[in-house]
């Protein structure tokens, strides 16, 4: 299944202790890069959640943020780490004695110090369980959106692959006529200037020229790349890197076709192919 790497989900839960909210943002990235922002009381969840993300996703930059707003009438849900506060204040007083004009200590800054303000042990376990369950809901919503976006990307890529196949088929059918017309054009030019050349030598040169302009191999490889791209799109594994590699191969063959173009029709076909390939390449960057 095709999954986009661009998605967003948000899930909230109201509890007796307060309100929990998860936000997960996902954008494209060459590798998996998860970032978790958690309140201090929920730090124990970071390891298990990172492992959960590694099992669920193969690529993408994931920003996961948990917000907790304690209930106003639940005064026992928060605890102050008094020994840590006392140590901070002693350290602040020692430093203030060495400063000519020390500033007043802001209580809110002390409360914001890591480990000072936390959730009571009784509530901590329950809230952590609720936060973990809410994370699964947000993860499910994120994956569903990635799947919806991926479905649209798949349709676009399939349309471009079909267009490439049609251009390849059309060009393959035109090549014998274009080569014959180009051959006749060269013979006519020889005749116009009345060059006395050996007929066998002329034929030999025309054969060599036809070989240089032959694009059958490039057309065959383009057909093969189309088949491989469709196979990847219908697979059940992460496919972004493979598709990105195929885009490079597509582009290589299109460039060769352009360099071998012998008239405006083959030139236009090469240009059309490069346009389709570039459109696919841009979208492939968002596929997991």
Secondary structure as GFF3:
##gff-version 3
##sequence-region A 1 288
A	DSSP	beta_strand	7	14	.	.	.	ID=ss1
A	DSSP	beta_strand	18	27	.	.	.	ID=ss2
A	DSSP	beta_strand	32	37	.	.	.	ID=ss3
A	DSSP	three_ten_helix	40	42	.	.	.	ID=ss4
A	DSSP	alpha_helix	45	56	.	.	.	ID=ss5
A	DSSP	beta_strand	60	70	.	.	.	ID=ss6
A	DSSP	three_ten_helix	75	77	.	.	.	ID=ss7
A	DSSP	beta_strand	78	80	.	.	.	ID=ss8
A	DSSP	alpha_helix	82	96	.	.	.	ID=ss9
A	DSSP	alpha_helix	107	111	.	.	.	ID=ss10
A	DSSP	beta_strand	117	119	.	.	.	ID=ss11
A	DSSP	alpha_helix	121	192	.	.	.	ID=ss12
A	DSSP	alpha_helix	199	213	.	.	.	ID=ss13
A	DSSP	alpha_helix	216	233	.	.	.	ID=ss14
A	DSSP	alpha_helix	240	259	.	.	.	ID=ss15
A	DSSP	alpha_helix	264	284	.	.	.	ID=ss16
###
